[in-house]
Amino acid sequence: MRLVLKPLFEAELPADFSEVIKGKLMGEELRTGEEIEVELLGKPLRFKVVLAEPSPLKVRRNTRIEFSHGEVEVVDFEFDEPVNDVIPFDGGFVVVLEREVLILNQDWQKIYSDEFEDLNKVRVSKGKVVIIHGERKIRLVKP
């Protein structure tokens, strides 16, 4: 179990600070993306939960707490059919399912999708996607 917190204040954090924060958060349930407040020496300290793994996460003694000064963005996708392949390219990535090809840009927005009766292979070259389907067909997609 892992918790990554981003301090929403300016201060140098001592090496054992994660143990102090863990003690304050013990038993709390935290979710990725939420902002929390921890009171320390009568002052509220604000943090953003950059990653709670799993989310929601109940803080326990074995929870590993880390501090981040950057931002981690997490996006989960779930499909109705198995994912056969994910192919990265300069413009984003291609998700290949059993019968569907989905092209997402670098911001994870869908820019193309289509279903194919007999999907064989998908290849990417210089930002262009080649979809091989049926016995004698290819589709070229330039996102």
N, C-alpha and C positions, 0 to 999 in steps of 0.2 A: 504494500500500500504506500502510495507516494502522494505528496502534496507539494505543489510548487506555488509559492506566494510571491507577489510583486508588491514591495512596499510602496505606498502612495504618499510617502513623505521622504524628505532628504535627511539621511543620517548614515553614518558608518556603523554597520552591524558587527558586533563582536562574534568571535568564532562559535561560542556556545549559545548564541541567541536562539537557534532553532529549538533547543531543549526547553528554554524559557517559554517560547511560544507554544510548543507542544503541550506543556503543562497547563497553559491558559485555555487551550482548545480541546483538552481531553474530553471525550464523550460527545463533542459537537459533530453535527452532520453538515458537511460542506459539499458544494457543487461547483464544477468548473464554470467560470464566468462570473460568479457572484462576488460582491464586495463585502468584506467583513471588517469588524472593528474589535480590537483586542485592547483591554484596559491594562496599562502597565504604569505603576507608580502614580496612579490617579490621573493619567493622561490617556486619551483614546488614540490608538495607532490603527490606521486604516491600511488594509491590504486588498489586493485583487487576487482571487483564486484563479491563477493562470491554468493550473491543471490539478484536478482531483482524480486520482486513478485508484479504484473505480470512482465514477461519479453517479450518485452521491457516495461520499466517503465518510465513515465515522472515525474520528481521530482516536487512535489507541496507542499504547506504548510502542508497538512495532511499526507505527507510521513514520516514514522517512519524510522530513520536512526540508525543503530547499528554498532558497530565495533567488528570484530572477529580477534582472533589471531591464530585460527586453520583454517583448510580447510574443507569446506562443498562441497561434490561432489553430483551433481544432475544429474540423468539420467531419461529421459522421454521415455516411451514406448507407442505406440498406435497400437491397433490391429484392424483387419477387422471385428471381431465379439466380442460380449460381454465377459468380464472377469467374470467367475463364482466364482473363488476362487484363492487365493494366499496362498501357504503353505510353511512357512519357515522350513528349516532343517539345520543341521550343515554345509553341503557343499554348501548351497545357498538357492534357493527357487524354488517352482514348480508353474507355472501359468496354471490354468485350464480354458480353453475356452469351447465353446459349443461342439466342436468336436475335439479339439486338446489339447495335453498336451505338455508343454514347460518347460524344466528344465534349469535353469540358475545357473552358479556358483557364488561364492561370488564377483567376478569382473563383474557380470552381462553379462557374455558371454554365448551364447547358447551352451549347451553341449548335449542336446537331444531334439528332437521334433518328434511328430508323430500324425497323424489324426486317429480317431476312428469313425466307422459308428454309434455305439451305446455306447457312453461313459457314464458310470454310476457314478463311484466315483473314487477318488484318495486319497490315504493314504500314510503317510510317517512314517517310523520307523527306528531309528538308521541309518540314512543316506541312506536308501533304499526306493524306491518309488514303490508302488503297484497301478496298474491301473486296475480297474474293468470295463470291457466292454462286450457288448453282454449279453446274458443270462447266459453263463457258462464259461466265459473267464477272466483270469487275466494276466497281464504282469508285471513282476518284473524287475525293472531297478535299477542297482547299479552304480550311477554316479562316 
